[in-house]
Amino acid sequence: MLRSTTRIRTSHVGRLPPPKGWDEMPARLANAEITDPATIARQVVPAIAETVRRQAEIGIDCVGDGEYWTARSFAHYQAHFTGLEVRPLKPGEPPTTRHSTRERDECPDFYGDCDRAGTLFLVPGEKPTPPITERVVARGPIASKGPAAIRRQIDAFKAAIAASGAAVEEAFIPVLAPGWLDHFIFNEFYQTEEEFLSALADAIAVEYRAVVEAGFILQIDDPGLPDWWDMLKPEPSVAEYRRFARLRIDAVNRALSGIPEDRVRYHLCWGSWHGPHTHDLPLEHIIDLILEVKAQTYSFEAANVRHEHEWRLWQQAKIPDGKMLMPGVVSHATNLVEHPQLVADRIRRFVDIVGRENVIAGTDCGLGGRVHADLVWAKLKTLAEGARLASQAAWG
């Protein structure tokens, strides 16, 4: 990523609200229902161009395409990978690992009410999510079907940037980590967990390389690194969990083999749902593992009230030379729009730790779908305003 050589640069984590009247399109793109280049050029590129233009006007330096091409569905995974099937859920079986956590066991009424409402985000005007009745499983060798699916996204993004009329210096595309995919794809084929993760890594690596070869920053989305903690029953020891997590770090690095670190940023968070998060794994237990990922930049939650205090851990962390931090300085977890001065104060904490040139101001997680669209753009605006205030303090 470009360094903040004259001012604090800005970005975000990916998910943005779709343009008005476009609510159904992201799911159709993610599920590969729309693949015709002419249709994409006519219906998709102009909408993404609007998203790009709006980011640039607000003051976002490293822009995204809204992350409209990603879903957690069989149709999405089947468009990318071989070896997958879908089957009905067995009695008492969760459809994803996120549906069976120790926090859910502790707060059954809260999560029961959320499930009945069909939401974990409680956004005004959102459409309820229907219950999931099937499970995606690996029944054969998992392999990439080739880069065609990701190239549709890449080509549309390039065309949208050109059509936006905005001066875009840098842009990124998020792709899921192997240890995030296995929240939603269950192994019913491989003999060991290592074999399963390696297969996922080799399959997704094709898309990682396609993103980088196209000139974009590759963002690895890996909420699974910390949030698997609450999904394991009974609760493991920290030492046991670190061994579990290291398998997933190794899988990420396997998928990144041969990709220059300066083209990669690694994003982790504790999940974007609006719950209590009382069972989140403390950052102190995995911060050293995060720094083993072969990425130049690390994106993490630093505004979420459950994790804001953990900025102090970065003071003691052994951050290798040349690395950059992209702390979240606005949150997806509250409707309150942060004050620009608070954003600036959060940024300056990390400037004091790694130097002004090594800090990118970001968001805790994707904002689209987590808060109302009006608030998404207000939060990005205050992110840019806070970065300007922090830049004045850092450069004078």
C-alpha positions as CSV (number, residue, x, y, z in Angstrom):
1,M,0.0,0.0,0.0
2,L,1.1,3.6,-0.5
3,R,2.6,5.1,2.6
4,S,1.3,8.3,4.3
5,T,4.3,10.4,3.2
6,T,2.6,13.9,3.3
7,R,-0.7,13.1,5.2
8,I,-2.6,10.3,6.8
9,R,-4.1,8.2,4.0
10,T,-7.5,6.6,4.4
11,S,-9.3,3.4,3.3
12,H,-12.0,1.1,4.6
13,V,-12.6,-2.6,4.9
14,G,-14.8,-3.3,1.9
15,R,-18.6,-3.7,2.3
16,L,-20.5,-0.6,1.3
17,P,-24.3,-0.1,0.8
18,P,-25.5,-0.6,-2.8
19,P,-26.9,2.3,-4.7
20,K,-30.6,2.9,-4.3
21,G,-32.7,0.5,-6.3
22,W,-29.8,-1.9,-6.6
23,D,-30.6,-4.0,-3.5
24,E,-31.0,-7.3,-5.2
25,M,-28.0,-7.0,-7.5
26,P,-25.2,-7.9,-5.0
27,A,-26.6,-11.3,-4.3
28,R,-27.1,-12.0,-8.0
29,L,-23.5,-11.0,-8.7
30,A,-22.2,-13.1,-5.8
31,N,-24.2,-16.1,-6.9
32,A,-22.9,-15.8,-10.5
33,E,-26.4,-15.3,-11.8
34,I,-25.1,-12.4,-13.9
35,T,-22.1,-13.2,-16.0
36,D,-22.8,-11.7,-19.4
37,P,-20.2,-8.9,-20.0
38,A,-22.7,-6.7,-21.8
39,T,-25.1,-6.9,-18.9
40,I,-22.3,-6.2,-16.4
41,A,-21.2,-3.2,-18.5
42,R,-24.7,-1.8,-18.7
43,Q,-26.1,-2.5,-15.2
44,V,-23.1,-3.1,-12.9
45,V,-20.3,-0.8,-14.0
46,P,-22.3,2.4,-13.7
47,A,-23.4,1.5,-10.1
48,I,-19.9,0.7,-9.0
49,A,-18.6,3.9,-10.7
50,E,-21.1,5.8,-8.5
51,T,-19.7,4.0,-5.4
52,V,-16.1,4.8,-6.4
53,R,-16.9,8.5,-7.1
54,R,-18.6,8.9,-3.8
55,Q,-15.6,7.5,-1.9
56,A,-13.2,9.8,-3.8
57,E,-15.4,12.8,-3.1
58,I,-15.4,12.1,0.6
59,G,-11.7,11.7,0.7
60,I,-11.1,8.0,0.8
61,D,-7.6,7.3,-0.8
62,C,-7.6,3.5,-1.3
63,V,-11.1,2.8,-2.6
64,G,-13.1,-0.4,-2.9
65,D,-15.8,-1.6,-5.2
66,G,-18.4,-2.1,-2.4
67,E,-17.7,-5.8,-2.1
68,Y,-20.9,-6.6,-4.0
69,W,-19.5,-9.9,-5.3
70,T,-19.2,-11.9,-2.1
71,A,-21.8,-14.0,-0.4
72,R,-22.0,-17.0,2.1
73,S,-24.1,-19.3,-0.1
74,F,-23.7,-22.6,-1.9
75,A,-24.2,-20.8,-5.3
76,H,-21.3,-18.4,-4.6
77,Y,-18.9,-21.1,-3.5
78,Q,-19.9,-23.4,-6.3
79,A,-19.0,-20.7,-8.8
80,H,-15.5,-20.6,-7.5
81,F,-14.6,-24.2,-6.3
82,T,-15.0,-27.8,-7.2
83,G,-15.8,-30.6,-4.7
84,L,-18.8,-29.0,-3.0
85,E,-22.3,-30.2,-2.4
86,V,-25.2,-29.0,-0.3
87,R,-27.4,-31.2,1.9
88,P,-30.3,-30.6,4.3
89,L,-29.4,-29.9,7.9
90,K,-29.6,-32.8,10.3
91,P,-31.6,-32.4,13.5
92,G,-29.8,-30.0,15.9
93,E,-27.0,-29.3,13.3
94,P,-26.0,-25.6,12.8
95,P,-25.8,-24.4,9.2
96,T,-22.5,-22.5,9.9
97,T,-20.1,-22.5,12.8
98,R,-21.4,-19.0,13.6
99,H,-24.7,-20.5,14.7
100,S,-23.2,-22.4,17.5
101,T,-21.2,-20.4,20.0
102,R,-20.7,-20.2,23.7
103,E,-22.0,-16.6,23.7
104,R,-25.2,-17.8,22.1
105,D,-25.5,-20.4,24.8
106,E,-25.1,-17.7,27.4
107,C,-27.5,-15.2,25.8
108,P,-30.2,-17.4,24.3
109,D,-33.0,-14.9,24.5
110,F,-31.0,-12.1,22.8
111,Y,-29.9,-14.4,19.9
112,G,-33.3,-16.1,19.8
113,D,-35.0,-12.7,19.3
114,C,-32.4,-11.8,16.6
115,D,-33.0,-15.1,14.8
116,R,-36.8,-14.6,14.8
117,A,-36.3,-11.1,13.4
118,G,-34.0,-12.5,10.8
119,T,-31.1,-10.1,11.6
120,L,-27.9,-9.8,13.6
121,F,-27.5,-6.1,12.6
122,L,-30.8,-4.4,13.5
123,V,-30.6,-1.9,10.6
124,P,-33.7,0.1,10.0
125,G,-35.3,-0.9,6.7
126,E,-33.3,-4.1,6.2
127,K,-35.0,-7.2,4.8
128,P,-35.1,-10.2,7.2
129,T,-32.7,-13.0,6.4
130,P,-34.6,-16.3,6.1
131,P,-33.5,-19.3,8.2
132,I,-30.8,-21.4,6.6
133,T,-31.9,-25.0,6.1
134,E,-28.9,-26.5,4.3
135,R,-25.2,-27.0,4.9
136,V,-22.4,-26.6,2.3
137,V,-20.0,-29.6,2.5
138,A,-16.9,-30.7,0.8
139,R,-17.6,-34.1,-0.7
140,G,-14.7,-34.3,-3.2
141,P,-11.3,-32.6,-3.9
142,I,-11.6,-28.8,-3.5
143,A,-10.0,-26.9,-6.3
144,S,-10.3,-23.6,-8.0
145,K,-12.5,-23.4,-11.1
146,G,-10.1,-20.8,-12.4
147,P,-10.1,-17.0,-12.1
148,A,-13.1,-16.4,-14.3
149,A,-15.4,-15.4,-11.3
150,I,-12.9,-13.0,-9.7
151,R,-12.0,-11.6,-13.1
152,R,-15.6,-10.5,-13.7
153,Q,-15.2,-8.5,-10.5
154,I,-11.8,-7.2,-11.5
155,D,-12.8,-6.2,-15.0
156,A,-16.0,-4.4,-13.7
157,F,-14.0,-2.6,-11.1
158,K,-11.4,-1.3,-13.6
159,A,-14.2,-0.2,-15.9
160,A,-16.0,1.5,-13.0
161,I,-12.9,3.4,-11.9
162,A,-12.4,4.7,-15.5
163,A,-16.1,5.6,-15.8
164,S,-16.2,7.4,-12.4
165,G,-14.1,10.3,-13.5
166,A,-12.4,10.2,-10.1
167,A,-8.6,10.4,-9.6
168,V,-8.0,7.0,-8.0
169,E,-4.4,6.4,-6.9
170,E,-5.0,3.0,-5.2
171,A,-7.8,0.5,-5.0
172,F,-8.3,-2.8,-3.2
173,I,-10.3,-6.0,-3.5
174,P,-11.2,-8.2,-0.5
175,V,-10.9,-12.0,-0.8
176,L,-11.8,-14.5,2.0
177,A,-9.1,-16.4,4.0
178,P,-9.0,-20.2,4.1
179,G,-9.8,-20.0,7.9
180,W,-12.9,-17.9,7.1
181,L,-14.2,-20.2,4.4
182,D,-14.3,-23.1,6.8
183,H,-16.9,-21.3,8.9
184,F,-19.3,-22.0,6.0
185,I,-17.9,-25.0,4.2
186,F,-17.8,-28.2,6.2
187,N,-15.3,-31.0,5.6
188,E,-16.8,-34.3,4.8
189,F,-14.0,-35.5,2.5
190,Y,-10.5,-34.9,3.8
191,Q,-8.9,-37.1,6.4
192,T,-7.3,-34.2,8.4
193,E,-8.0,-30.6,9.1
194,E,-4.6,-29.7,7.7
195,E,-5.5,-31.3,4.3
196,F,-8.8,-29.5,4.2
197,L,-7.2,-26.1,5.0
198,S,-4.4,-26.7,2.5
199,A,-7.0,-27.5,-0.2
200,L,-8.9,-24.3,0.6
201,A,-5.7,-22.3,0.5
202,D,-4.6,-23.7,-2.9
203,A,-8.0,-23.0,-4.3
204,I,-8.3,-19.4,-3.1
205,A,-4.7,-18.7,-4.0
206,V,-5.7,-18.5,-7.7
207,E,-7.9,-15.5,-6.9
208,Y,-5.3,-13.9,-4.7
209,R,-2.8,-13.9,-7.6
210,A,-5.5,-12.6,-10.1
211,V,-6.2,-9.6,-7.9
212,V,-2.5,-8.7,-7.5
213,E,-1.7,-9.3,-11.1
214,A,-4.5,-6.9,-12.1
215,G,-2.8,-4.1,-10.1
216,F,-5.1,-4.0,-7.0
217,I,-4.2,-4.3,-3.3
218,L,-5.3,-7.7,-2.1
219,Q,-7.1,-7.6,1.2
220,I,-7.3,-11.0,3.0
221,D,-10.5,-11.1,5.1
222,D,-9.9,-13.3,8.1
223,P,-12.4,-12.7,11.0
224,G,-12.1,-16.4,11.6
225,L,-8.7,-16.1,13.2
226,P,-10.1,-14.6,16.5
227,D,-13.8,-15.6,16.3
228,W,-13.3,-19.4,16.0
229,W,-12.4,-19.1,19.7
230,D,-16.1,-18.9,20.7
231,M,-17.2,-21.6,18.4
232,L,-15.1,-24.4,19.9
233,K,-16.9,-26.5,22.6
234,P,-15.8,-27.1,25.2
235,E,-13.7,-23.9,25.6
236,P,-10.1,-24.7,24.7
237,S,-7.1,-23.5,26.6
238,V,-5.3,-20.5,25.1
239,A,-2.3,-22.8,24.2
240,E,-4.7,-25.2,22.4
241,Y,-6.3,-22.4,20.5
242,R,-3.0,-20.9,19.4
243,R,-2.2,-24.3,17.8
244,F,-5.6,-24.2,16.1
245,A,-5.0,-20.7,14.9
246,R,-1.5,-21.3,13.7
247,L,-2.9,-23.9,11.2
248,R,-5.0,-21.1,9.7
249,I,-2.1,-18.6,9.7
250,D,0.0,-21.3,7.8
251,A,-2.9,-21.7,5.3
252,V,-3.0,-18.0,4.6
253,N,0.7,-17.9,4.0
254,R,0.5,-20.9,1.8
255,A,-2.1,-19.1,-0.3
256,L,0.1,-16.0,-0.4
257,S,3.2,-17.8,-1.6
258,G,5.0,-15.8,-4.3
259,I,2.9,-12.6,-3.8
260,P,4.8,-9.5,-2.8
261,E,4.0,-8.4,0.7
262,D,3.5,-4.7,-0.3
263,R,0.5,-5.7,-2.4
264,V,-1.3,-7.4,0.6
265,R,-3.1,-6.2,3.6
266,Y,-4.6,-8.6,6.2
267,H,-7.9,-7.8,7.9
268,L,-9.2,-9.4,11.0
269,C,-12.1,-8.5,13.3
270,W,-14.3,-10.2,15.8
271,G,-17.3,-10.5,13.6
272,S,-19.6,-7.7,12.4
273,W,-22.8,-8.7,14.1
274,H,-24.3,-6.4,16.7
275,G,-24.1,-8.6,19.8
276,P,-22.5,-8.4,23.2
277,H,-19.1,-9.9,22.1
278,T,-18.4,-10.8,25.7
279,H,-16.7,-14.0,24.5
280,D,-14.3,-12.3,22.1
281,L,-10.7,-13.7,22.3
282,P,-8.4,-10.9,23.7
283,L,-6.0,-9.6,21.1
284,E,-3.0,-10.3,23.3
285,H,-3.3,-14.1,22.6
286,I,-2.9,-13.8,18.9
287,I,-1.1,-10.5,18.1
288,D,2.2,-12.2,17.4
289,L,0.4,-14.7,15.1
290,I,-1.1,-11.8,13.1
291,L,2.4,-10.4,12.5
292,E,3.4,-13.7,11.0
293,V,1.1,-13.2,8.0
294,K,3.0,-12.3,4.9
295,A,1.4,-8.9,4.4
296,Q,2.7,-5.4,4.5
297,T,-0.4,-3.9,6.2
298,Y,-2.6,-5.1,9.1
299,S,-6.2,-4.0,9.5
300,F,-8.0,-4.5,12.8
301,E,-10.6,-3.2,15.1
302,A,-9.5,-0.2,17.2
303,A,-12.8,1.8,17.6
304,N,-15.1,-1.0,18.7
305,V,-15.7,-0.4,22.4
306,R,-14.9,-4.1,23.2
307,H,-11.4,-3.7,21.7
308,E,-10.5,0.0,21.6
309,H,-8.3,-0.4,24.8
310,E,-6.1,-3.0,23.0
311,W,-4.2,-0.3,21.1
312,R,-1.7,-0.5,24.0
313,L,-0.7,-4.0,22.9
314,W,0.8,-2.6,19.7
315,Q,3.2,-0.6,21.9
316,Q,4.9,-3.8,23.1
317,A,4.4,-5.8,19.9
318,K,7.5,-6.7,17.9
319,I,6.3,-5.1,14.6
320,P,8.8,-5.9,11.8
321,D,10.4,-3.1,9.9
322,G,8.4,-2.0,6.8
323,K,5.0,-3.0,8.2
324,M,2.0,-0.7,8.3
325,L,-1.0,-0.6,10.5
326,M,-4.6,0.2,9.4
327,P,-6.5,0.6,12.7
328,G,-10.3,0.9,12.5
329,V,-11.0,4.4,13.8
330,V,-14.8,4.4,13.0
331,S,-17.0,1.5,14.1
332,H,-19.7,-0.6,12.3
333,A,-21.2,-1.5,15.7
334,T,-23.0,1.8,16.6
335,N,-25.3,4.3,14.9
336,L,-23.4,7.1,16.6
337,V,-21.2,8.9,14.1
338,E,-17.9,9.5,15.6
339,H,-16.6,13.0,16.1
340,P,-13.7,13.9,13.8
341,Q,-11.5,14.9,16.8
342,L,-12.1,11.5,18.4
343,V,-11.1,9.9,15.1
344,A,-7.9,12.0,15.0
345,D,-7.1,11.0,18.5
346,R,-7.4,7.3,17.7
347,I,-5.2,7.8,14.6
348,R,-2.5,9.6,16.7
349,R,-2.2,6.7,19.1
350,F,-0.9,4.6,16.3
351,V,1.2,7.4,14.8
352,D,3.1,7.5,18.1
353,I,3.7,3.7,17.9
354,V,4.8,3.1,14.3
355,G,5.3,6.6,12.9
356,R,3.1,8.8,10.8
357,E,4.2,7.2,7.5
358,N,3.1,3.8,8.6
359,V,-0.5,4.5,9.5
360,I,-3.6,4.2,7.3
361,A,-6.9,5.3,8.8
362,G,-9.5,2.6,8.3
363,T,-12.8,1.2,9.6
364,D,-13.3,-1.6,12.1
365,C,-15.2,-3.8,9.6
366,G,-17.3,-3.4,6.5
367,L,-20.0,-0.8,7.0
368,G,-22.5,-1.7,4.4
369,G,-25.4,-3.7,5.9
370,R,-24.1,-3.1,9.4
371,V,-25.5,0.4,9.8
372,H,-27.9,2.4,7.7
373,A,-26.6,3.6,4.3
374,D,-26.9,7.3,5.5
375,L,-24.7,6.5,8.4
376,V,-22.1,4.6,6.3
377,W,-21.3,7.7,4.3
378,A,-21.4,9.9,7.3
379,K,-18.9,7.6,9.0
380,L,-16.6,7.6,6.0
381,K,-16.8,11.4,5.9
382,T,-15.8,11.7,9.6
383,L,-13.0,9.2,8.9
384,A,-11.6,11.5,6.3
385,E,-12.1,14.6,8.4
386,G,-10.4,13.0,11.4
387,A,-7.5,11.9,9.2
388,R,-7.1,15.6,8.1
389,L,-6.9,16.7,11.7
390,A,-4.4,14.0,12.5
391,S,-2.3,15.0,9.5
392,Q,-2.2,18.6,10.7
393,A,-0.9,17.4,14.1
394,A,1.6,15.0,12.5
395,W,3.0,17.2,9.7
396,G,2.1,20.7,11.0
